[in-house]
């Protein structure tokens, strides 16, 4: 089951492609649910593995692979929609490829290059950016929608995401602080959706806001890459000194 949870991130990203491209309130609410589910499963599966002693070599390889493929799929979709520049998307791709190579390179010297803080920060920032971009597109579509738009179309996808995430927490007995963090995130998401539904604000320069959010993700990615490169060079120097 844990393997399925990990692989589901890529499946959710593939499902999100046509939902993002449709750019209707209904499709974008489901796309937001997919993005939030990707981040929720990424947050939970490592804790599930440690909580139930299910950590495996297969999981250590599969988890970062699914993370990279899922997020790259979403960034590539934004590129196809004309919202992300090509250089940014290539940067996200090359960073993950180079980090994977550096880890393989370190292993030739008998060194295990563990996940670094910069990599975890990069993952969080990219996840927040993707969710924020999707939320911006959803807000723009809600503002342009007519009075016939029902709350059912907007809220149900995220309600289902919250229920399924809560179900995983209960089933795998992941309590505080995991439960409270998920609750806080859910409250923020539903508060934002409620505000969008009630006020239906017209957000100016949505495309520009999306670009600046993506630039934040790109800058964090460059920082993470430089951090891993420095770590790889240290491994090379140590190996050469032996």
C-alpha positions in Angstrom: 0.0 0.0 0.0 2.8 2.4 0.8 4.3 1.9 -2.7 0.9 2.7 -4.2 0.7 5.9 -2.1 4.1 6.9 -3.5 3.3 6.1 -7.1 -0.1 7.9 -6.8 1.8 11.3 -6.8 2.7 10.8 -10.5 -0.8 9.5 -11.3 -2.3 12.6 -9.7 0.0 14.9 -11.6 -1.0 13.2 -14.9 -4.7 13.6 -14.0 -4.1 17.3 -13.2 -2.8 18.0 -16.8 -6.2 18.3 -18.5 -7.8 19.8 -15.4 -5.3 22.7 -15.5 -5.6 23.2 -19.2 -9.4 23.4 -19.1 -9.2 26.4 -16.7 -12.8 26.3 -15.5 -13.7 26.7 -11.9 -14.8 23.0 -11.7 -11.6 21.7 -13.3 -9.3 23.9 -11.4 -10.8 23.0 -8.1 -10.1 19.4 -8.9 -6.6 20.4 -10.1 -6.0 22.1 -6.7 -7.2 18.9 -5.0 -4.7 16.9 -7.0 -1.8 19.3 -6.2 -2.7 19.2 -2.5 -3.0 15.4 -2.5 0.5 15.2 -4.1 2.0 17.3 -1.3 0.0 15.5 1.4 1.1 12.0 0.3 4.7 13.3 -0.1 4.5 14.5 3.5 2.8 11.4 4.9 4.5 8.4 3.2 7.9 8.9 4.8 6.3 9.2 8.2 4.2 6.1 7.5 7.3 4.2 6.6 9.2 5.2 9.7 6.1 4.8 12.0 5.5 1.2 10.8 9.1 0.2 10.1 8.4 0.0 6.3 11.6 1.8 5.2 13.2 0.0 2.2 15.8 0.6 -0.4 13.1 0.5 -3.0 11.2 3.2 -1.2 14.3 5.4 -0.8 14.7 5.3 -4.6 11.1 5.5 -5.6 10.1 8.4 -3.3 12.4 11.1 -4.8 11.7 9.8 -8.3 8.0 10.2 -7.9 8.5 13.6 -6.3 10.6 14.8 -9.3 8.3 13.3 -12.0 5.1 14.7 -10.4 6.4 18.2 -9.9 8.1 18.3 -13.3 4.8 17.2 -14.9 3.0 20.1 -13.3 5.7 22.6 -14.2 5.7 21.3 -17.8 1.9 21.7 -17.9 2.3 25.4 -16.9 4.9 25.7 -19.7 2.4 24.3 -22.2 -0.2 26.8 -20.9 2.1 29.7 -21.6 2.5 30.5 -17.9 6.0 29.2 -17.2 9.2 30.1 -19.3 11.1 27.2 -20.7 14.4 28.0 -18.9 12.6 27.7 -15.5 11.2 24.3 -16.3 14.5 23.1 -17.6 16.1 24.3 -14.4 13.7 22.2 -12.3 14.5 19.2 -14.5 18.3 19.6 -14.6 18.5 20.2 -10.9 16.9 16.8 -10.1 18.9 15.0 -12.7 22.2 16.4 -11.5 21.4 15.7 -7.8 20.6 12.1 -8.7 24.0 11.9 -10.6 25.8 13.4 -7.6 24.3 10.8 -5.3 25.5 8.0 -7.6 28.9 9.7 -7.9 29.2 9.8 -4.1 28.2 6.2 -3.8 31.3 5.2 -5.9 33.4 6.5 -3.0 31.3 4.6 -0.6 29.6 7.7 0.6 25.8 8.0 1.1 24.7 11.5 0.2 21.7 12.0 2.4 18.9 14.4 1.7 20.0 17.9 2.6 18.1 20.7 4.2 18.2 22.7 1.0 16.5 19.8 -0.8 13.7 19.7 1.7 13.2 23.5 1.5 13.2 23.3 -2.2 10.5 20.6 -2.2 8.3 22.7 0.2 8.7 25.9 -1.8 8.0 24.1 -5.1 4.9 22.5 -3.6 3.6 25.7 -2.1 4.2 27.5 -5.4 2.4 24.9 -7.4 -0.6 25.0 -5.0 -0.5 28.9 -5.0 -0.4 29.1 -8.8 -3.3 26.7 -9.1 -5.3 28.7 -6.5 -4.6 31.9 -8.4 -5.9 30.4 -11.6 -9.0 29.1 -9.6 -9.6 32.5 -8.1 -9.4 34.1 -11.6 -11.8 31.6 -13.0 -14.3 32.1 -10.1 -14.2 35.8 -10.6 -15.0 35.4 -14.3 -17.7 32.8 -13.7 -21.4 33.6 -13.8 -23.9 33.4 -10.9 -24.8 29.8 -11.8 -21.5 28.6 -10.4 -22.3 26.3 -7.4 -20.4 25.9 -4.2 -20.5 22.2 -4.8 -18.2 22.6 -7.8 -15.6 24.5 -5.9 -15.5 22.9 -2.4 -16.2 19.2 -3.0 -12.8 18.3 -4.5 -10.8 19.8 -1.5 -13.3 18.3 0.9 -12.6 14.8 -0.5 -8.9 15.5 -0.3 -9.2 16.4 3.4 -11.3 13.3 4.1 -8.8 11.0 2.3 -5.8 12.6 4.1 -7.6 12.3 7.4 -8.3 8.7 6.6 -4.6 8.0 6.0 -3.7 9.6 9.3 -6.2 7.5 11.2 -5.5 4.3 9.4 -1.7 4.6 9.9 -2.1 6.1 13.4 -0.2 9.3 12.6 -1.1 11.6 15.4 0.2 15.0 16.7 2.1 16.9 15.3 1.3 15.4 11.9 -2.5 15.6 12.5 -2.4 19.2 13.7 -0.3 20.4 10.8 -2.7 18.8 8.3 -5.6 20.4 10.2 -4.0 23.8 10.0 -3.3 23.5 6.3 -6.9 22.3 5.7 -8.3 25.3 7.7 -6.2 27.7 5.7 -7.2 26.2 2.3 -11.0 26.2 3.2 -10.8 29.7 4.6 -9.2 30.9 1.3 -11.8 29.0 -0.8 -14.6 30.5 1.3 -13.2 34.0 0.9 -12.9 33.5 -2.9 -16.4 32.2 -3.1 -18.0 35.0 -1.1 -16.0 38.0 -2.5 -15.1 36.7 -5.9 -12.2 39.3 -6.2 -10.8 40.3 -9.5 -7.1 39.6 -9.2 -5.1 41.9 -11.4 -2.0 40.7 -13.4 -2.6 37.0 -12.6 0.0 36.0 -15.2 2.6 38.3 -13.6 1.9 36.9 -10.1 2.3 33.4 -11.5 5.7 34.3 -13.0 7.0 35.8 -9.7 5.9 32.7 -7.8 7.7 30.5 -10.3 10.8 32.7 -10.0 10.7 32.1 -6.2 10.7 28.3 -6.9 13.5 28.7 -9.5 15.7 30.7 -7.1 15.2 28.1 -4.3 16.1 25.4 -6.8 19.3 27.1 -7.8 20.3 27.4 -4.2 19.5 23.7 -3.5 21.5 22.7 -6.6 24.6 24.8 -5.5 24.4 23.2 -2.1 24.4 19.7 -3.5 27.2 20.5 -5.9 29.4 21.8 -3.0 28.6 18.5 -1.1 29.6 16.5 -4.2 32.9 18.4 -4.6 33.7 17.7 -0.9 33.1 14.0 -1.6 35.4 14.2 -4.6 38.2 15.9 -2.7 37.9 13.4 0.2 38.0 10.5 -2.3 41.0 11.9 -4.1 42.9 12.3 -0.9 42.6 8.6 0.0 
